Amino acid sequence: MNPASEPIITSGFPLGSSAGLVTAFEWLGQPYRITRVDMLGEMRTEPYKRLNGRVETPVLITGEGRVLTETMAIALWLEARDTERRISFEPGTPEADRLHQYIAFLNTGFTSAYTNLWVAFEAEDATEGEKETLRKFGRSLVAKRHEQLEAMIGDGDYLLGRKPSLADAVFAGVARWADFHQAIDPRDYPRIQALRQRVEADPAFRFALAVEDGQPAAGSGAMKGLVPLEEVLRG
Ligand SMILES: N[C@@H](CCC(=O)N[C@@H](CS)C(=O)NCC(=O)O)C(=O)O
């Protein structure tokens, strides 16, 4: 790894929530790099376990080489560097409090609602009946969290008004799981659907998805290069 280098954020595939944080990096506009992580392969190896003992993405390697895990921690790291307040709000203001409230809800209730559905999808030794039970409870929890988020969303174009913020980025990384699991009918949640359409059409999110898919893509210019995971794991 370069000594004085840009921070490196993971792009976990398939369908990693990291895509939300890549979107946030694009919106922030400060130099960064990306390492792609195959969550069904490389992520499960011993070297990766030494990077993140909980065997998950996202992971951020700071410019100083510190390893930071957990979406909330990485979002707050981004906020602290966003001195121009492109994707966050002045700390201590009501807007900053609401931003944290949204990110916390999205990263806990909204994201974890999918746990049963992922378990059903990945469980190799479960019976079809067990999987169906998991799916049933999973779909109902996802619907409950969608209802709650739908009720939280105001009239602005984005979660916190007229401009996209860290909250929209975290949302976008996970919201697409509804399609993969066919968990809900998106038409039942018009505000969520409109927000998804807006953020998913954004060049920053399109870029995050292209990187995730291993496709060539031109982002904002802030992304200074892909780093092979092997190189990151060598430290
Ligand atoms: N608490 C963690 C959870 C992250 C998480 O759920 N990551 C998923 C991918 S989006 C993961 O790595 N799951 C492990 C797996 O797929 O085995 C965070 O917020 O960063």
The ligand as a Tripos MOL2 file, in Angstrom:
@<TRIPOS>MOLECULE
LIG
   20    19     1     0     0
SMALL
NO_CHARGES

@<TRIPOS>ATOM
      1 N1        -22.8940   -3.9670   11.2950 N.3       1 LIG1
      2 C1        -22.2530   -3.9910   10.0150 C.3       1 LIG1
      3 C2        -23.0350   -4.9140    9.1090 C.3       1 LIG1
      4 C3        -22.5200   -4.9410    7.7110 C.3       1 LIG1
      5 C4        -23.1560   -6.0190    6.8760 C.2       1 LIG1
      6 O1        -24.2700   -6.4850    7.1510 O.2       1 LIG1
      7 N2        -22.4530   -6.4280    5.8520 N.am      1 LIG1
      8 C5        -22.8850   -7.5030    5.0010 C.3       1 LIG1
      9 C6        -22.8070   -7.1310    3.5470 C.3       1 LIG1
     10 S1        -23.7090   -5.7080    3.1570 S.3       1 LIG1
     11 C7        -21.9450   -8.6630    5.1580 C.2       1 LIG1
     12 O2        -20.7530   -8.4830    5.0420 O.2       1 LIG1
     13 N3        -22.4960   -9.8400    5.4830 N.am      1 LIG1
     14 C8        -21.7110  -11.0130    5.6900 C.3       1 LIG1
     15 C9        -22.0080  -12.0970    4.7130 C.2       1 LIG1
     16 O3        -22.5520  -11.8150    3.6480 O.co2     1 LIG1
     17 O4        -21.6330  -13.2300    5.0240 O.co2     1 LIG1
     18 C10       -22.1910   -2.6020    9.4410 C.2       1 LIG1
     19 O5        -23.1000   -1.8300    9.6560 O.co2     1 LIG1
     20 O6        -21.1920   -2.2730    8.7750 O.co2     1 LIG1
@<TRIPOS>BOND
     1     1     2 1
     2     2     3 1
     3     2    18 1
     4     3     4 1
     5     4     5 1
     6     5     6 2
     7     5     7 1
     8     7     8 1
     9     8     9 1
    10     8    11 1
    11     9    10 1
    12    11    12 2
    13    11    13 1
    14    13    14 1
    15    14    15 1
    16    15    16 2
    17    15    17 1
    18    18    19 2
    19    18    20 1
@<TRIPOS>SUBSTRUCTURE
     1 LIG1         1 GROUP 0 **** ****
